[in-house]
Amino acid sequence: MGVEEWIRVHVRTVGTIEAVHKRPWATVLRVPTDGGVAWCKACAAAQAFEPPLTAALFARWPDRVAEVLGHDEERRWLLLADAGVPVGVSSNPPEAWLVGLPAYAELQRGEVPYVRHHLARGVPDLRLATLPARWDELLQLDLPLEPQEIGQLRRFTPRLADLCDELAAYDVPETLQHDDLHHANLYARGSSIRVLDWGDASISHPFMSLVVTFRFLEQGTNLAPGDPWFARLRDAYLEPWGRHLGASFTLALRVGSFARAIAYVRQWEALSPEQRRLFNADFSVVLRRALSEAAD
């Protein structure tokens, strides 16, 4: 059974199924149905965990993730109902995150009991205890940085291990971490806010999610690093966890810059040399953001 035939098992189509995004890690198909548009995501092997993860999240959090119409774990196919529009379709309003972040934090807290299940189903393991060794492995790769930059990152490795230990001492439970939580993955339909696209997810320190959120608010909304919005969003996110964890949050953002770079390796290793050259444009930005955190 091909993907279009499989789609038609789950929905009644009323037009041509078309590919709208083709990436090395996934292809997204637009599916016109008699109930509106649906979306099919065909994942590559590097992202095989995404369909079962998304289905599991929808079963527990139907009001916070996309509605799953069908999924095939073996063939890595995922069929989703339309979730509305991204909050960043024309901008990246920080007000939307005041609603989205507390709901997302509640989902993270609720997923703590399922960590072992997620790991067993292939969700990447980026728990704090794994990061120093993974960072050392990353530095052995042909990275898109200057030699002196790589040397600076290598000298920081022992300090990164210390920071991971310091962060672990706050005893915040590690759980599901979206790791691509920006304005194009937060969707709104009426008063409903949903988080989509779990293909970059990992099991890690939960607060690291906002490394990406804050990066896109800085770059896309031109908020200065010290803008009061960041404190407001931090407090909104921490409400379900406890506002006394502000120091832990700050440290998690620092360590999370390194974890984010490590996370890129999974996709980077699955690319051809030509694909890597294109991928390196963003990879170098992520690496240099980690580099900016390597100065004590």
Rosetta blueprint (number, residue, H / E / L):
1 M L
2 G L
3 V H
4 E H
5 E H
6 W H
7 I H
8 R H
9 V H
10 H H
11 V L
12 R L
13 T E
14 V L
15 G L
16 T L
17 I L
18 E E
19 A E
20 V E
21 H E
22 K E
23 R E
24 P L
25 W L
26 A E
27 T E
28 V E
29 L E
30 R E
31 V E
32 P E
33 T E
34 D L
35 G L
36 G E
37 V E
38 A E
39 W E
40 C E
41 K E
42 A E
43 C E
44 A L
45 A H
46 A H
47 Q H
48 A L
49 F L
50 E H
51 P H
52 P H
53 L H
54 T H
55 A H
56 A H
57 L H
58 F H
59 A H
60 R H
61 W L
62 P L
63 D L
64 R L
65 V E
66 A L
67 E L
68 V E
69 L E
70 G E
71 H E
72 D E
73 E L
74 E L
75 R L
76 R L
77 W E
78 L E
79 L E
80 L E
81 A E
82 D L
83 A L
84 G L
85 V E
86 P E
87 V L
88 G L
89 V L
90 S L
91 S L
92 N L
93 P L
94 P H
95 E H
96 A H
97 W H
98 L H
99 V H
100 G H
101 L H
102 P H
103 A H
104 Y H
105 A H
106 E H
107 L H
108 Q H
109 R H
110 G H
111 E H
112 V H
113 P H
114 Y H
115 V H
116 R H
117 H H
118 H H
119 L H
120 A H
121 R L
122 G L
123 V L
124 P L
125 D E
126 L L
127 R L
128 L H
129 A H
130 T H
131 L H
132 P H
133 A H
134 R H
135 W H
136 D H
137 E H
138 L H
139 L L
140 Q L
141 L L
142 D L
143 L L
144 P L
145 L L
146 E L
147 P H
148 Q H
149 E H
150 I H
151 G H
152 Q H
153 L H
154 R H
155 R H
156 F H
157 T H
158 P H
159 R H
160 L H
161 A H
162 D H
163 L H
164 C H
165 D H
166 E H
167 L H
168 A H
169 A L
170 Y L
171 D L
172 V L
173 P L
174 E L
175 T E
176 L E
177 Q E
178 H L
179 D L
180 D L
181 L L
182 H L
183 H L
184 A L
185 N L
186 L E
187 Y E
188 A E
189 R E
190 G L
191 S L
192 S E
193 I E
194 R E
195 V E
196 L L
197 D L
198 W L
199 G L
200 D L
201 A L
202 S E
203 I E
204 S E
205 H L
206 P H
207 F H
208 M H
209 S H
210 L H
211 V H
212 V H
213 T H
214 F H
215 R H
216 F H
217 L H
218 E H
219 Q H
220 G H
221 T H
222 N L
223 L L
224 A L
225 P L
226 G L
227 D L
228 P H
229 W H
230 F H
231 A H
232 R H
233 L H
234 R H
235 D H
236 A H
237 Y H
238 L H
239 E L
240 P L
241 W L
242 G L
243 R H
244 H H
245 L H
246 G H
247 A H
248 S H
249 F H
250 T H
251 L H
252 A H
253 L H
254 R H
255 V H
256 G H
257 S H
258 F H
259 A H
260 R H
261 A H
262 I H
263 A H
264 Y H
265 V H
266 R H
267 Q H
268 W H
269 E H
270 A L
271 L L
272 S L
273 P H
274 E H
275 Q H
276 R H
277 R H
278 L H
279 F H
280 N H
281 A H
282 D H
283 F H
284 S H
285 V H
286 V H
287 L H
288 R H
289 R H
290 A H
291 L H
292 S H
293 E L
294 A L
295 A L
296 D L
